């Protein structure tokens, strides 16, 4: 998330990644979520004095959460559903906004994930 300037930027980048992979990607594509350009505007890089202290890397945070979720269900691997739920837990309304501006919602995405058998997506 090197070039993200806000949580909203990061949430949009996660949506783009999820759209391209696995079951979550298939459902997002079936919902008509486009591979659109980022909706948040690029901003000039902040001055070094304005940069907040470095915290946890967002990718590491999501990966750790996704691994914990996969372990909790005794899975032998992490799936895109684990990543999606880690993103939802981490970004909340910022991810909801990213879905909304692409014409869907968290509720619609989750409903489709629950109601569509894997084989129907192929």
Residue frames relative to the residue before (quaternion, step in Angstrom):
aa qw qx qy qz dx dy dz
X 1.0000 0.0000 0.0000 0.0000 0.00 0.00 0.00
X 0.1217 0.8668 -0.4752 0.0899 3.52 1.19 0.64
X 0.7947 0.3278 -0.1671 0.4828 3.59 0.82 -0.92
X 0.4638 0.6616 -0.4610 0.3669 3.59 1.23 0.17
X 0.2416 -0.7961 0.5442 0.1084 3.55 -0.93 0.95
X 0.7906 0.1501 -0.0812 0.5881 3.57 1.26 -0.11
X 0.6700 -0.4587 0.3827 0.4407 3.55 -1.32 0.11
X 0.6216 0.5455 -0.3415 0.4465 3.60 1.04 -0.75
X 0.6283 0.5192 -0.3273 0.4780 3.59 1.01 -0.81
X 0.6671 0.4981 -0.3054 0.4622 3.57 0.88 -0.92
X 0.6423 0.5280 -0.3260 0.4500 3.60 0.92 -0.88
X 0.6504 0.5079 -0.3193 0.4659 3.60 0.95 -0.82
X 0.6509 0.5110 -0.3213 0.4603 3.56 0.96 -0.77
X 0.6293 0.5134 -0.3357 0.4772 3.61 1.03 -0.72
X 0.6294 0.5258 -0.3422 0.4585 3.60 0.96 -0.77
X 0.6493 0.5151 -0.3177 0.4606 3.59 0.92 -0.84
X 0.6503 0.5022 -0.3136 0.4761 3.59 0.98 -0.82
X 0.6862 0.4914 -0.2925 0.4495 3.58 0.80 -0.99
X 0.6186 0.5731 -0.3453 0.4119 3.60 1.02 -0.76
X 0.7266 0.4657 -0.2377 0.4457 3.57 1.08 -0.63
X 0.7867 0.3462 -0.1495 0.4887 3.60 1.19 -0.27
X 0.8926 0.1331 -0.0774 0.4237 3.49 -1.28 0.66
X 0.8003 -0.2993 0.2312 0.4652 3.50 -1.35 -0.33
X 0.6341 0.5212 -0.3375 0.4608 3.59 0.95 -0.81
X 0.6459 0.5187 -0.3166 0.4621 3.59 0.96 -0.80
X 0.6413 0.5207 -0.3227 0.4619 3.57 0.97 -0.82
X 0.6701 0.4858 -0.2986 0.4752 3.58 0.96 -0.86
X 0.6410 0.5155 -0.3325 0.4613 3.60 0.92 -0.82
X 0.6556 0.4930 -0.3112 0.4798 3.58 0.98 -0.79
X 0.6431 0.5181 -0.3204 0.4642 3.60 0.99 -0.81
X 0.6577 0.4871 -0.3004 0.4897 3.58 1.15 -0.61
X 0.5351 -0.6588 0.3876 0.3596 3.58 1.27 -0.08
X 0.3573 0.7165 -0.5216 0.2947 3.58 1.18 0.39
X 0.2992 -0.8015 0.4923 0.1604 3.58 -0.49 1.17
X 0.4642 -0.5871 0.5669 0.3442 3.51 -1.35 0.25
X 0.0827 0.8438 -0.5158 0.1228 3.51 0.53 1.27
X 0.6037 -0.5202 0.4361 0.4181 3.54 -1.24 0.30
X 0.6328 -0.5157 0.4021 0.4146 3.53 -1.20 0.42
X 0.3951 -0.7500 0.4887 0.2063 3.55 -0.95 0.91
X 0.6286 0.4934 -0.3583 0.4827 3.57 1.13 -0.44
X 0.4819 -0.6992 0.4580 0.2630 3.55 -1.03 0.77
X 0.5130 -0.6112 0.5022 0.3333 3.52 -1.15 0.67
X 0.1382 -0.7761 0.6116 0.0664 3.54 -1.08 0.73
X 0.5705 -0.5615 0.4408 0.4062 3.57 -1.12 0.41
X 0.5860 -0.5794 0.4296 0.3693 3.53 -1.13 0.61
X 0.4653 -0.6764 0.4834 0.3038 3.59 -0.92 0.82
X 0.5762 -0.5638 0.4458 0.3891 3.56 -1.18 0.47
X 0.6428 -0.5468 0.3555 0.4018 3.60 -1.07 0.60
X 0.6460 0.5237 -0.3326 0.4447 3.60 1.01 -0.70
X 0.6949 0.4803 -0.2719 0.4610 3.61 1.17 -0.58
X 0.5366 0.6326 -0.4068 0.3826 3.58 1.24 -0.24
X 0.4165 -0.7071 0.5035 0.2704 3.58 -0.77 0.99
X 0.6336 -0.5218 0.3819 0.4249 3.58 -1.15 0.42
X 0.5449 -0.6283 0.4471 0.3293 3.54 -1.08 0.77
X 0.1566 -0.7716 0.6126 0.0697 3.53 -0.88 1.04
X 0.7704 -0.2775 0.2443 0.5194 3.51 -1.18 -0.56
X 0.5118 -0.6191 0.5044 0.3166 3.53 -1.10 0.74
X 0.4861 -0.6966 0.4335 0.3008 3.64 -0.68 1.04
X 0.6238 0.5301 -0.3511 0.4546 3.60 1.02 -0.68
X 0.6455 0.5117 -0.3174 0.4698 3.59 0.97 -0.82
X 0.6323 0.5377 -0.3305 0.4492 3.59 0.97 -0.86
X 0.6848 0.4722 -0.2839 0.4770 3.58 0.84 -1.00
X 0.6540 0.5168 -0.3238 0.4476 3.59 0.90 -0.85
X 0.6531 0.5039 -0.3222 0.4644 3.59 0.92 -0.84
X 0.6601 0.4971 -0.3106 0.4698 3.59 0.92 -0.86
X 0.6604 0.5088 -0.3126 0.4552 3.59 0.91 -0.89
X 0.6393 0.5126 -0.3253 0.4719 3.60 0.98 -0.77
X 0.6396 0.5133 -0.3317 0.4662 3.60 0.95 -0.81
X 0.6537 0.5077 -0.3173 0.4629 3.60 0.97 -0.81
X 0.6530 0.4994 -0.3159 0.4738 3.58 0.94 -0.84
X 0.6463 0.5156 -0.3163 0.4652 3.59 0.98 -0.82
X 0.6391 0.5452 -0.3250 0.4343 3.58 1.00 -0.82
X 0.7376 0.3512 -0.2279 0.5298 3.58 1.09 -0.56
X 0.4672 -0.7228 0.3991 0.3162 3.56 1.33 0.39
X 0.2883 0.7633 -0.5203 0.2521 3.57 1.03 0.81
X 0.4361 -0.6947 0.5031 0.2724 3.54 -1.15 0.56
X 0.7823 0.1308 -0.1112 0.5988 3.59 1.30 0.01
X 0.4953 -0.6170 0.5213 0.3197 3.52 -1.32 0.35
X 0.1607 -0.7934 0.5821 0.0769 3.56 -0.92 0.94
X 0.6885 -0.4722 0.3417 0.4315 3.53 -1.29 0.13
X 0.5705 0.5690 -0.3916 0.4443 3.61 1.15 -0.42
X 0.6306 0.5167 -0.3304 0.4755 3.59 1.02 -0.76
X 0.6533 0.5007 -0.3098 0.4761 3.57 0.95 -0.87
X 0.6341 0.5316 -0.3345 0.4510 3.60 0.93 -0.88
X 0.7056 0.4556 -0.2846 0.4621 3.61 0.77 -0.94
X 0.6049 0.5275 -0.3557 0.4790 3.59 1.12 -0.55
X 0.6470 0.5034 -0.3118 0.4803 3.60 1.01 -0.81
X 0.6468 0.5156 -0.3232 0.4598 3.60 0.92 -0.88
X 0.6808 0.4856 -0.2907 0.4650 3.60 0.93 -0.87
X 0.7052 0.4735 -0.2615 0.4585 3.58 1.03 -0.74
X 0.8114 0.3108 -0.1301 0.4776 3.58 0.83 -1.00
X 0.1968 -0.8425 0.4888 0.1121 3.60 1.22 -0.31
X 0.8642 0.0030 0.0199 0.5027 3.57 -0.73 -1.10
X 0.5771 0.5708 -0.3925 0.4326 3.63 1.11 -0.46
X 0.6718 0.4623 -0.2963 0.4972 3.59 1.03 -0.76
X 0.5882 0.5600 -0.3588 0.4600 3.58 1.09 -0.69
X 0.6500 0.5155 -0.3088 0.4652 3.59 0.98 -0.86
X 0.6398 0.5230 -0.3253 0.4597 3.59 0.96 -0.85
X 0.6432 0.4963 -0.3168 0.4895 3.59 1.04 -0.74
X 0.6575 0.5435 -0.3050 0.4234 3.58 0.88 -0.98
X 0.7087 0.4526 -0.2866 0.4592 3.59 0.81 -0.89
X 0.6798 0.4169 -0.2933 0.5272 3.58 1.30 -0.07
X 0.6635 -0.5981 0.2744 0.3560 3.55 1.23 0.50
X 0.7164 0.3591 -0.2759 0.5307 3.58 1.13 0.43
X 0.3219 -0.7347 0.5630 0.1991 3.55 -1.29 -0.10
X 0.6775 -0.4553 0.3846 0.4310 3.52 -1.33 0.22
X 0.6609 0.5264 -0.3054 0.4391 3.57 0.90 -0.97
X 0.6676 0.4939 -0.2975 0.4711 3.58 0.91 -0.91
X 0.6444 0.5189 -0.3174 0.4634 3.59 0.96 -0.84
X 0.6972 0.4654 -0.2848 0.4650 3.59 0.80 -0.95
X 0.6200 0.5389 -0.3388 0.4587 3.59 1.02 -0.78
X 0.6782 0.4821 -0.2936 0.4706 3.57 0.89 -0.90
X 0.6306 0.5264 -0.3412 0.4570 3.60 1.00 -0.72
X 0.6883 0.4751 -0.2737 0.4749 3.58 1.00 -0.84
X 0.7742 0.4164 -0.2014 0.4320 3.58 0.84 -0.96
X 0.6969 0.4527 -0.2779 0.4819 3.61 1.18 -0.31
X 0.3641 -0.7247 0.5367 0.2327 3.60 -0.62 1.06
X 0.6573 -0.5347 0.3612 0.3893 3.57 -1.12 0.65
X 0.6970 0.4949 -0.2930 0.4283 3.58 0.80 -0.97
X 0.6170 0.5577 -0.3515 0.4297 3.63 1.14 -0.52
X 0.6331 0.5481 -0.3333 0.4333 3.59 1.20 -0.39
X 0.6446 0.5562 -0.3216 0.4144 3.57 1.14 -0.44
